[in-house]
Amino acid sequence: MLKKSSTSGTGFKAGSKCLKIRAHHLCCIQGFQGYGYSPIFVTNLKAVISEIKAFPSRLLKLVSECDVICASCPSKRECTAKDSIISGRIRSMDLVVMEKLKIKEGTIMEAYKAFSLVNSQLANASDITEVCGTCKWRQKCIWCTCRKKAKIMKEKL
């Protein structure tokens, strides 16, 4: 997990060994277009993405609970409530990703390997719909949109 920083405003400091990342965030990170729940959330997500791009061998611990990205989400309180519908829906997205990647909760791997795995294993439209179907950002998400377009083009050939 990234270390706390009082100066960055993003809730973490670059350079720690392992980032805790929700499994479904492997998709979100690739499709992020600068939209988010709040300016602080967007700033934090940009910083996380920059960190991963700068250090593609950074270890990621894949989880189905709040992570370094969720840390600045204004809905974090509702999302962490045990009986929350939102919490259950988001956790199920993580579990679907882990199931499709054939990994267990808490798996640790290098970032570039995690992204390669998600891109190879979530390869068809039904996978994307299963993971991203209820996401409010899917219409703006490059990862989701491009994968669906690639699937349509492949089917036309």
N, C-alpha and C positions, 0 to 999 in steps of 0.2 A: 504494500500500500504506500502511496506517496505520503511524504511527511507534511505535517501541518506547517503553514507559513502565514505569518501575520502580515506580510508585505505584499503578497501576490494578489490578494483579493479573490483568488480562485479556490482557496481551501486546501491547496497542496503545494508542495515544493518538488521540483523535478529532481531526479537522480536516485530515488530509492530503488531497491532491487526488484520488487514485484508489485504490480498494479492489480487490485481486485476489480474485475470487470464482469458485469452481468453478461451471460452468454448471448442474449439477443442484441446487446450493444455492439457485438462484432459486426452486425449488419448496419446498425445506426451510424457507427463511426465512419463507415465507408460511404454512406449516403447523405451525410450531414451537409446542409446548404446554408447554414447560418441562422436558421429559424430555431426557436426554442420557447420554453415556458416563461422565461424572464431574461433580462440582460445579463444577470449574474450567471444564470444557467448556461447561456450561450458562451460567455467568456470562459467559464470553466471547461465546457466541452471542447472549445477551440484549443485550450491549453493542453488538455489530455491528448487530443489528436496530434498536436505539435510534438508532444513528448514521444508518442509512439512513432511518428514519422522520423524523428531525430534518432531514435533508438529502436529500430525494428527487431532487435534481439531482446528487447525488454521482456522480462517474464510477466505473463498475465496469469492470474488465478481466476478461473472461470466459475462464477457463482450464480445463484438464483435469489440473491438478496441485494439490498442497497449497496452500491459500489461508489467509486470515486466520482463517477458522473452524476449519480443520484444525490451526492452530497450537497449540491447547490440547487436542487429542484424544489420549487415552492410547494409541490404536492407531496414532498417526502413524508410528512407526518401521516397523511392518509394512506400512502403507499406502504408504510411500514406497519400499519394496524393489522393485527392477525386475521381478523374476520372481514377485512375490507374486500369488496368486490374488485376494486382496482388492483390491490395487492395480489389477489389470486390470479387475475387475468395476466398481469405482467410476469408473475412467477411462472405461469404456464408457458408463456413465450420462451422464457429461459430454458425450461425443461424440454420443450420441443426441440430447441436448437441443440441442446446437449444430447438428446436421444438421436437426432439425425447425424450428429458428428460422432456418435458412439463414444462419448466421453462421460465421465462421472463428475458430479458436483465437486468442486475444489481442484480439478485438474489444473496443473501448471504447465504452461508451454510458452515458447517464444512468440511474440506478437505476429511476426510474419508467417509463422507456421499456423497460427490460429486463423488468420485471415485467409490463407491458402486453403485450409481445411473447410472453412465455412463456404467459400466460393465454389469449391468442388462438390461439396455434399448437399448444398441447397441449390440444386441445379435446375429445378423445374418449377413451373408456375404454381403447382399445388403446394410445394414446399414453401414458397414465398407467401402464398395466401394463408397457409397454416400458421406461419410465424408472424407475418405482418398484417394479417387481415383486419384486425381491429385498431391498428395504429393510426392515430390522427395525423401523423406526418407522412404517411406512405405516398400521398400524391405529390409531395415535394421532395421525396427521397430519391436521389440519383441511383443508389444501389438497387432499390426495389424497381424503379422505372426501367433502368437499363437491363436488368435481368429479365424482366417481362418482355421487353422489346426484342432482346436477343432470342428468347424462346419463340416468339411469334415469327421472327425472320427465319429461324431454323426450321420451323414447321412448314413455312412456305416453300422452302427449297426442296 
